[in-house]
Amino acid sequence: MDGTLLDGQGNIPAQLWPLLELMKDRGVAFVPASGRQFTTLSAMFSSHLDGMPVISENGTYVVCDGVEISSSIIDPHLAHAVITGVRDLVDEGRDVGLVVATKSIAYLERGDDRFVSHVATYYHSHTVVDDLTEHTDDVIKLSIYDFGEARDLTHPTMQRIAPGHQVILATPNWVDIMNPGVNKGSAVEAVQADLGVTPDQTAIFGDFLNDLEMMPLAKWSFAMANAHPAIIEAANYVAPSNTDNGVVTVLAQLLGVEMPQP
């Protein structure tokens, strides 16, 4: 989504909607794959959700037409350890906040507008609580927002706290923690199996490190021109940047139609 499909203002390009209609008519599935919450993605694609698989929370929760395709619940003990680790970072003066994400709602302990404004973009369904350790059942992802560079301290700290787990830089500021082996790539494999689709029948677009595991799963793998170097290296092709409508431009070419007018 961010840095891939969405434009520079964070909006879905208007040209996508007629392409989605065409894809549905041709039996082609369009699958948003994002670190965003399922509720958030459902709202963004509400007019076209019928028959649309949705990969949310960086692959930890996959749903189509109200039916769960896959999910992965984090051990509450790990959730407690991460909560404690984030609190320690705050005590050390690090400007960070934690999101404890479940399938239906995200819990926050930090409630200032500065932090919540960043959270609300990705988690439409969220609430501020007094103690996150009371909300560690059915957790599918733990996400830390760092107002500085997350790679400097927050990311390596979480790697130490959650060894063997997926601890990734989803953006320069967001660090996501998931169960081992769970990522957007494993979610794509689940969707491919559910739909009976092969890698030769799959196109994938991505720009940042949380997209890396998806790239080998499609013959038509595209790194955005603005992508992280590791994504460009892993992809088979390069698409124009998100600010140049790269996804819709390539989709129109793959579908053999003219680019729709906005």
HELIX and SHEET records of a PDB file:
HELIX    1   1 LEU A   16  ASP A   25  1                                  10    
HELIX    2   2 PHE A   38  MET A   44  1                                   7    
HELIX    3   3 SER A   46  HIS A   48  5                                   3    
HELIX    4   4 GLU A   57  GLY A   59  5                                   3    
HELIX    5   5 PRO A   76  ASP A   91  1                                  16    
HELIX    6   6 ASP A  113  TYR A  122  1                                  10    
HELIX    7   7 LEU A  132  GLU A  134  5                                   3    
HELIX    8   8 THR A  154  ILE A  161  1                                   8    
HELIX    9   9 LYS A  184  LEU A  195  1                                  12    
HELIX   10  10 PRO A  199  GLN A  201  5                                   3    
HELIX   11  11 LEU A  209  LEU A  217  5                                   9    
HELIX   12  12 PRO A  229  ALA A  234  1                                   6    
HELIX   13  13 ASN A  242  ASP A  244  5                                   3    
HELIX   14  14 GLY A  246  LEU A  255  1                                  10    
SHEET    1   A 3 VAL A  54  SER A  56  0                                        
SHEET    2   A 3 TYR A  61  CYS A  64 -1                                        
SHEET    3   A 3 VAL A  67  SER A  71 -1                                        
SHEET    1   B 6 HIS A 126  VAL A 128  0                                        
SHEET    2   B 6 ALA A 106  LEU A 108  1                                        
SHEET    3   B 6 VAL A  96  THR A 102 -1                                        
SHEET    4   B 6 VAL A 139  ASP A 146 -1                                        
SHEET    5   B 6 TRP A 174  MET A 178 -1                                        
SHEET    6   B 6 GLN A 166  LEU A 169 -1                                        
SHEET    1   C 3 ALA A 203  GLY A 206  0                                        
SHEET    2   C 3 TRP A 220  MET A 224  1                                        
SHEET    3   C 3 TYR A 237  ALA A 239  1                                        
END                                                                             
